[in-house]
Amino acid sequence: MRLLAGGSRKLALLAPSAPAIPKFFNQVRVDPTRSDDLLAESQRLRGGVYLRDGAIRPDDLTDGRHELDIDHGGWHLLVLDKDDRVCGCARYREYPSHTRFSQLSVSSSALARCNLWGSKLQAAVESELALSRRLNLPYVELGGWALCEQIRGTTEAFRMAITAYALSQVLGGGVGISTVTRRNCSASILRRIGGRPLKTDGSELPPYHDPGYRCEMEILRFWSWAPSPRFRVWIDEIKAQLCEVPVLTKGVAPLPWLSPRYSRLVSSNNACAVSA
Protein backbone atom coordinates (compact mmCIF):
# COMPACT_ATOMS: atom_id res chain seq x y z
CA MET A 1 0.00 0.00 0.00
CA ARG A 2 1.65 3.22 -1.14
CA LEU A 3 0.54 6.45 0.45
CA LEU A 4 2.12 8.98 -1.88
CA ALA A 5 2.46 7.07 -5.14
CA GLY A 6 -0.16 5.72 -7.48
CA GLY A 7 -3.74 6.75 -8.09
CA SER A 8 -5.11 10.27 -8.33
CA ARG A 9 -5.80 10.80 -4.62
CA LYS A 10 -3.35 12.11 -2.03
CA LEU A 11 -3.37 12.97 1.64
CA ALA A 12 -2.93 16.26 3.47
CA LEU A 13 -3.01 17.27 7.12
CA LEU A 14 -4.37 20.34 8.85
CA ALA A 15 -2.54 21.06 12.11
CA PRO A 16 -4.12 22.88 15.05
CA SER A 17 -1.12 25.22 15.44
CA ALA A 18 2.48 25.50 14.31
CA PRO A 19 3.97 24.57 17.73
CA ALA A 20 1.94 21.34 17.68
CA ILE A 21 3.74 20.09 14.53
CA PRO A 22 6.62 17.66 15.18
CA LYS A 23 9.88 18.18 13.29
CA PHE A 24 9.17 14.79 11.70
CA PHE A 25 7.14 16.52 8.96
CA ASN A 26 9.09 17.97 6.02
CA GLN A 27 6.29 19.72 4.09
CA VAL A 28 4.91 22.28 6.59
CA ARG A 29 3.29 25.47 5.33
CA VAL A 30 1.77 28.33 7.31
CA ASP A 31 -1.21 29.39 5.20
CA PRO A 32 -4.27 30.64 7.14
CA THR A 33 -6.40 31.14 4.02
CA ARG A 34 -5.78 27.69 2.54
CA SER A 35 -6.18 26.10 5.98
CA ASP A 36 -9.56 27.78 6.45
CA ASP A 37 -10.63 26.82 2.94
CA LEU A 38 -9.74 23.14 3.42
CA LEU A 39 -11.50 22.99 6.78
CA ALA A 40 -14.59 24.54 5.22
CA GLU A 41 -14.44 22.02 2.36
CA SER A 42 -14.22 19.12 4.81
CA GLN A 43 -17.18 20.47 6.79
CA ARG A 44 -19.14 20.86 3.56
CA LEU A 45 -18.28 17.31 2.50
CA ARG A 46 -19.25 15.98 5.91
CA GLY A 47 -22.49 17.94 5.84
CA GLY A 48 -23.48 16.63 2.43
CA VAL A 49 -22.62 13.01 3.26
CA TYR A 50 -24.37 13.05 6.63
CA LEU A 51 -27.43 14.79 5.17
CA ARG A 52 -27.81 12.23 2.36
CA ASP A 53 -27.39 9.42 4.88
CA GLY A 54 -30.19 10.87 6.97
CA ALA A 55 -27.84 11.37 9.93
CA ILE A 56 -28.53 15.10 10.21
CA ARG A 57 -31.18 17.58 9.14
CA PRO A 58 -30.80 20.61 6.86
CA ASP A 59 -31.03 22.97 9.84
CA ASP A 60 -27.94 21.29 11.35
CA LEU A 61 -25.89 22.89 8.56
CA THR A 62 -24.55 26.42 8.18
CA ASP A 63 -24.18 27.35 4.50
CA GLY A 64 -23.94 23.63 3.77
CA ARG A 65 -21.23 23.09 6.38
CA HIS A 66 -21.44 20.69 9.30
CA GLU A 67 -19.61 22.91 11.78
CA LEU A 68 -18.56 21.70 15.23
CA ASP A 69 -16.51 23.58 17.77
CA ILE A 70 -14.41 20.46 18.25
CA ASP A 71 -13.14 20.92 14.68
CA HIS A 72 -10.99 23.77 15.97
CA GLY A 73 -7.93 22.74 17.92
CA GLY A 74 -7.62 19.30 16.34
CA TRP A 75 -5.73 17.67 13.49
CA HIS A 76 -7.63 16.87 10.29
CA LEU A 77 -6.68 14.08 7.93
CA LEU A 78 -7.84 14.96 4.42
CA VAL A 79 -8.06 13.00 1.19
CA LEU A 80 -7.66 15.25 -1.86
CA ASP A 81 -8.59 14.39 -5.43
CA LYS A 82 -6.56 15.23 -8.54
CA ASP A 83 -7.94 18.80 -8.44
CA ASP A 84 -6.98 19.21 -4.75
CA ARG A 85 -10.61 19.09 -3.63
CA VAL A 86 -11.46 17.38 -0.34
CA CYS A 87 -13.10 14.00 -0.97
CA GLY A 88 -12.47 12.42 2.44
CA CYS A 89 -11.88 13.65 5.97
CA ALA A 90 -11.39 12.60 9.59
CA ARG A 91 -10.64 14.55 12.76
CA TYR A 92 -7.98 13.69 15.39
CA ARG A 93 -8.42 15.74 18.56
CA GLU A 94 -5.94 15.48 21.44
CA TYR A 95 -6.76 16.41 25.04
CA PRO A 96 -4.35 16.75 27.97
CA SER A 97 -4.27 14.06 30.64
CA HIS A 98 -6.18 16.19 33.18
CA THR A 99 -9.26 16.36 30.91
CA ARG A 100 -12.57 15.45 32.54
CA PHE A 101 -15.28 13.26 31.03
CA SER A 102 -17.61 16.26 30.75
CA GLN A 103 -15.12 18.02 28.45
CA LEU A 104 -15.23 15.24 25.85
CA SER A 105 -17.72 15.12 23.00
CA VAL A 106 -18.62 11.53 23.96
CA SER A 107 -20.23 12.98 27.09
CA SER A 108 -22.95 14.41 24.82
CA SER A 109 -23.66 11.10 23.09
CA ALA A 110 -27.01 9.34 23.35
CA LEU A 111 -25.38 6.56 25.36
CA ALA A 112 -24.06 9.08 27.89
CA ARG A 113 -27.61 10.39 28.35
CA CYS A 114 -29.04 6.92 28.84
CA ASN A 115 -30.37 6.17 32.33
CA LEU A 116 -29.12 2.59 32.16
CA TRP A 117 -25.74 2.97 30.43
CA GLY A 118 -24.71 6.60 31.00
CA SER A 119 -22.89 6.02 34.28
CA LYS A 120 -21.21 2.89 32.89
CA LEU A 121 -19.95 4.82 29.88
CA GLN A 122 -18.53 7.52 32.15
CA ALA A 123 -16.80 4.91 34.33
CA ALA A 124 -15.30 3.22 31.26
CA VAL A 125 -14.03 6.51 29.79
CA GLU A 126 -12.63 7.64 33.13
CA SER A 127 -10.72 4.36 33.33
CA GLU A 128 -9.19 5.16 29.91
CA LEU A 129 -8.41 8.71 31.03
CA ALA A 130 -6.62 7.28 34.06
CA LEU A 131 -4.58 5.07 31.73
CA SER A 132 -3.58 8.10 29.65
CA ARG A 133 -2.40 9.85 32.84
CA ARG A 134 -0.36 6.84 33.97
CA LEU A 135 1.30 6.63 30.55
CA ASN A 136 1.65 10.42 30.24
CA LEU A 137 -0.13 10.30 26.89
CA PRO A 138 -2.87 12.56 25.52
CA TYR A 139 -6.43 11.34 25.37
CA VAL A 140 -7.71 11.38 21.80
CA GLU A 141 -11.15 11.57 20.20
CA LEU A 142 -11.39 10.44 16.58
CA GLY A 143 -14.40 11.56 14.59
CA GLY A 144 -15.76 13.51 11.65
CA TRP A 145 -15.28 10.59 9.25
CA ALA A 146 -16.67 11.16 5.75
CA LEU A 147 -15.97 9.98 2.21
CA CYS A 148 -17.61 11.25 -0.96
CA GLU A 149 -19.85 8.76 -2.74
CA GLN A 150 -17.41 8.25 -5.63
CA ILE A 151 -14.80 6.61 -3.41
CA ARG A 152 -17.03 4.71 -1.04
CA GLY A 153 -16.45 1.01 -1.41
CA THR A 154 -12.77 1.59 -2.27
CA THR A 155 -9.82 1.00 0.03
CA GLU A 156 -9.83 4.68 1.01
CA ALA A 157 -11.74 4.22 4.29
CA PHE A 158 -9.35 1.46 5.27
CA ARG A 159 -6.32 3.57 4.35
CA MET A 160 -7.62 6.52 6.39
CA ALA A 161 -8.15 4.35 9.47
CA ILE A 162 -4.64 2.92 9.21
CA THR A 163 -3.23 6.41 8.67
CA ALA A 164 -4.97 7.57 11.87
CA TYR A 165 -2.98 4.95 13.79
CA ALA A 166 0.23 6.02 12.04
CA LEU A 167 -0.46 9.70 12.77
CA SER A 168 -1.07 8.93 16.43
CA GLN A 169 2.29 7.18 16.67
CA VAL A 170 4.06 10.06 14.90
CA LEU A 171 2.49 12.53 17.36
CA GLY A 172 3.84 10.52 20.29
CA GLY A 173 1.00 8.09 20.92
CA GLY A 174 -2.36 8.33 22.57
CA VAL A 175 -5.21 6.59 24.34
CA GLY A 176 -8.18 7.09 22.07
CA ILE A 177 -11.88 6.75 21.59
CA SER A 178 -14.17 7.03 18.58
CA THR A 179 -17.94 7.15 18.28
CA VAL A 180 -18.58 5.33 15.02
CA THR A 181 -21.60 4.48 12.96
CA ARG A 182 -22.34 0.95 11.82
CA ARG A 183 -23.51 2.50 8.55
CA ASN A 184 -21.15 1.93 5.60
CA CYS A 185 -19.16 -0.62 7.69
CA SER A 186 -17.28 2.15 9.54
CA ALA A 187 -17.37 0.36 12.90
CA SER A 188 -16.35 -2.99 11.40
CA ILE A 189 -13.33 -1.40 9.67
CA LEU A 190 -12.09 0.12 12.93
CA ARG A 191 -12.66 -3.15 14.77
CA ARG A 192 -10.54 -5.03 12.22
CA ILE A 193 -7.65 -2.60 12.66
CA GLY A 194 -7.70 -2.63 16.46
CA GLY A 195 -10.69 -0.76 17.84
CA ARG A 196 -12.32 -2.45 20.82
CA PRO A 197 -15.55 -1.80 22.75
CA LEU A 198 -15.15 0.03 26.04
CA LYS A 199 -15.51 -2.10 29.14
CA THR A 200 -16.62 -1.50 32.72
CA ASP A 201 -16.81 -4.11 35.47
CA GLY A 202 -15.77 -6.70 32.89
CA SER A 203 -18.73 -6.00 30.59
CA GLU A 204 -18.57 -4.45 27.13
CA LEU A 205 -20.65 -1.38 26.41
CA PRO A 206 -23.21 -2.32 23.76
CA PRO A 207 -23.98 -0.70 20.40
CA TYR A 208 -26.85 1.77 20.63
CA HIS A 209 -29.24 3.79 18.53
CA ASP A 210 -28.43 7.49 18.34
CA PRO A 211 -31.66 9.49 17.85
CA GLY A 212 -29.67 12.55 16.75
CA TYR A 213 -27.80 10.80 13.95
CA ARG A 214 -30.64 8.29 13.43
CA CYS A 215 -28.39 5.27 13.12
CA GLU A 216 -26.75 2.46 15.05
CA MET A 217 -23.50 3.52 16.75
CA GLU A 218 -20.61 1.97 18.63
CA ILE A 219 -18.10 3.60 20.96
CA LEU A 220 -14.69 2.01 20.39
CA ARG A 221 -11.40 2.63 22.14
CA PHE A 222 -7.98 2.35 20.53
CA TRP A 223 -4.43 2.39 21.84
CA SER A 224 -1.86 3.78 19.41
CA TRP A 225 0.68 1.10 20.36
CA ALA A 226 -1.70 -1.86 19.99
CA PRO A 227 -3.21 -2.14 16.51
CA SER A 228 -4.11 -5.55 15.18
CA PRO A 229 -0.80 -7.37 14.51
CA ARG A 230 -1.82 -8.16 10.93
CA PHE A 231 -1.81 -4.43 10.04
CA ARG A 232 1.38 -3.32 11.80
CA VAL A 233 3.51 -3.63 8.67
CA TRP A 234 1.14 -1.37 6.73
CA ILE A 235 0.98 1.14 9.58
CA ASP A 236 4.79 1.24 9.72
CA GLU A 237 4.94 1.79 5.95
CA ILE A 238 2.45 4.65 6.06
CA LYS A 239 4.18 6.16 9.10
CA ALA A 240 7.46 6.23 7.18
CA GLN A 241 5.77 8.08 4.32
CA LEU A 242 3.85 10.58 6.45
CA CYS A 243 6.90 12.82 6.70
CA GLU A 244 6.29 13.90 3.08
CA VAL A 245 2.56 14.62 3.46
CA PRO A 246 1.74 18.35 3.19
CA VAL A 247 0.89 19.87 6.58
CA LEU A 248 -0.95 23.19 6.64
CA THR A 249 -1.48 25.39 9.65
CA LYS A 250 -2.84 28.83 10.42
CA GLY A 251 0.27 29.55 12.48
CA VAL A 252 0.54 30.11 16.20
CA ALA A 253 -2.83 29.68 17.83
CA PRO A 254 -3.91 28.71 21.36
CA LEU A 255 -5.18 25.17 21.78
CA PRO A 256 -8.69 25.38 23.26
CA TRP A 257 -8.33 22.78 26.03
CA LEU A 258 -10.97 24.38 28.25
CA SER A 259 -14.50 22.99 28.10
CA PRO A 260 -15.30 23.29 24.40
CA ARG A 261 -18.87 23.89 23.40
CA TYR A 262 -20.26 21.34 21.01
CA SER A 263 -22.66 22.68 18.41
CA ARG A 264 -24.05 19.29 17.41
CA LEU A 265 -27.67 19.02 18.49
CA VAL A 266 -28.26 16.03 20.72
CA SER A 267 -31.51 14.51 21.85
CA SER A 268 -32.86 15.64 25.21
CA ASN A 269 -34.41 12.21 25.66
CA ASN A 270 -32.80 10.45 28.62
CA ALA A 271 -33.55 7.01 27.19
CA CYS A 272 -31.54 5.24 24.54
CA ALA A 273 -32.19 2.15 22.46
CA VAL A 274 -29.43 -0.40 22.96
CA SER A 275 -28.80 -2.82 20.12
CA ALA A 276 -28.62 -6.52 20.78
MOTA-V544348 format. One record per backbone hydrogen bond with DSSP energy under -1.0 kcal/mol. NH is the residue of the N-H (numbers start at 1). CO is the residue of the C=O. E is the energy in kcal/mol with one decimal. If there is no record, write none. Layout:
BEGIN
<<NH CO E> <NH CO E>>
END
This chain:
BEGIN
<<10 80 -2.2> <12 78 -2.0> <13 246 -2.5> <14 76 -2.2> <15 248 -3.0> <18 251 -2.4> <21 18 -1.9> <25 22 -1.4> <26 243 -2.9> <29 247 -2.7> <31 249 -2.5> <35 31 -2.6> <36 32 -2.4> <37 33 -2.4> <38 34 -2.6> <39 35 -2.2> <40 36 -2.4> <41 37 -2.4> <42 38 -2.3> <43 39 -2.3> <44 40 -2.2> <45 41 -2.7> <46 42 -2.7> <47 43 -2.3> <48 44 -2.3> <49 45 -2.6> <50 46 -2.8> <51 47 -2.1> <52 48 -2.2> <53 49 -1.9> <54 51 -1.0> <55 50 -2.4> <60 57 -2.3> <61 58 -1.6> <62 65 -2.4> <65 62 -1.9> <66 43 -2.1> <67 65 -1.2> <71 68 -1.7> <72 69 -1.6> <75 92 -3.0> <76 14 -1.9> <77 90 -2.6> <78 12 -2.9> <79 88 -2.7> <80 10 -3.3> <81 85 -2.4> <84 81 -2.3> <87 79 -3.1> <88 79 -1.1> <89 146 -2.4> <90 77 -1.5> <91 143 -3.9> <92 75 -3.0> <93 141 -2.5> <95 139 -2.6> <99 96 -1.8> <103 100 -1.7> <104 101 -1.8> <107 104 -1.3> <108 105 -1.9> <109 106 -1.5> <113 109 -1.1> <114 111 -1.1> <115 270 -1.4> <118 114 -2.4> <121 117 -2.6> <122 118 -2.2> <123 119 -2.1> <124 120 -2.3> <125 121 -2.7> <126 122 -2.7> <127 123 -1.6> <128 124 -1.6> <129 125 -2.6> <130 126 -2.1> <131 127 -1.7> <132 128 -2.2> <133 129 -1.8> <134 130 -2.3> <135 131 -2.2> <137 132 -2.7> <139 95 -2.1> <140 175 -2.5> <141 93 -2.5> <142 177 -2.7> <143 91 -2.0> <146 89 -1.9> <148 87 -2.5> <151 148 -1.4> <154 151 -1.5> <159 155 -2.7> <160 156 -2.6> <161 157 -2.0> <162 158 -2.2> <163 159 -2.5> <164 160 -1.9> <165 161 -1.4> <166 162 -2.2> <167 163 -3.1> <168 164 -2.2> <169 165 -2.1> <170 166 -2.3> <171 167 -2.3> <172 169 -1.3> <173 168 -3.3> <175 138 -2.1> <176 222 -3.3> <177 140 -1.9> <178 220 -2.7> <180 218 -3.1> <182 216 -2.6> <185 182 -1.4> <186 183 -1.5> <187 181 -1.5> <189 185 -2.1> <190 186 -1.9> <191 187 -2.2> <192 188 -2.1> <193 189 -1.5> <194 190 -1.5> <195 190 -3.4> <196 221 -2.5> <198 219 -1.1> <200 203 -2.3> <203 200 -2.0> <205 198 -2.7> <208 217 -2.2> <209 273 -3.6> <210 215 -2.7> <214 210 -1.6> <215 210 -1.1> <217 208 -3.4> <218 180 -2.8> <220 178 -2.7> <221 196 -3.6> <222 176 -1.9> <224 174 -2.2> <226 223 -2.1> <228 193 -3.3> <231 228 -2.1> <232 229 -1.2> <235 231 -2.3> <236 232 -2.6> <237 233 -2.0> <238 234 -2.6> <239 235 -2.7> <240 236 -2.0> <241 237 -1.2> <242 238 -1.5> <244 241 -2.0> <245 242 -1.8> <247 27 -3.0> <248 13 -2.8> <249 29 -1.9> <257 255 -2.2> <275 207 -1.6>>
END
